[in-house]
Amino acid sequence: AIETNLVQKSPAGLTYVAEWRGGILDHKMGHLACFSGGMIGIGADDGPAGQRQHYLDLAAEITHTCHESYSRS
């Protein structure tokens, strides 16, 4: 559900987890959402065999976005 409803790509190609606020998708990613990269990566181990690499790639993309956010600020 997180991937379907909250995971977005910026115009620059960075993957982020948007916030759901009162029925409206807020296209910003708070710093605590950076934990989701690790959460998704760890969860990939218990995911369906055909989806594990997908979730590891998604986790890496989110983590890259967090790195870029801190690096650029």
N, C-alpha and C positions, 0 to 999 in steps of 0.2 A: 504494500500500500504506500510506503514511503517513496519508493522508486516511481510508482505510477502517478502519485499526486504531488509530490514535493520536489523531486529531483529535476533540476532545470539546467540548461546550458546558456551561458552568457553569449552575447554577440562575439566575444573574443574566443569562444570555445572552451571556457572554464566551466566545469561541472560543479553545481552548488545545490545545497538543500535549502529551499525557500521556506518561509514561515507561513503558517495558516493562521490568519487572524480574523475571527468573526465572519467566516465564510468567504474571505478574500485572500487570495494568494499574494503575499508580500515578498517581492523579489529582492530579498536580502538574506544574507547568511550570517548569523551571529557567531561569535568566536566559539561558543560552546558546541555548536553544530560540527565543529572540527572533530569531535569525538566520534561522529557517525562513520567516518572513514575506517577507523579501527574496529568499530562495532560491526560494520558490514563485512570487513575482512575476516574477522574472527568467526562470524556466522557462516561464512562461505564454506568452512570445513564441514558443517552439518547440513549444507544445502544439497539439493539434488545433484547428482554427479554431472549432469549435462550443463548445470548452471554455475558450478563452482568458479570457473575461470571468469565468467561474466561478472560475478559479484566481486572477485578479486580486482578486476579491472575497474569496476565502479568505485571500489574503495580507494584505489590508487588515484583515480581522477579527482575524487573529493579531497583527498589528502594533498594532492598537488595544488588544488585551488587554495587550500588553507596556507600552504607554504608560500604561494605567490602573494596572498593577501598580506601576510606578515612581512615578507621580503620587500614589497612595494611600499609599505607604510613605515 
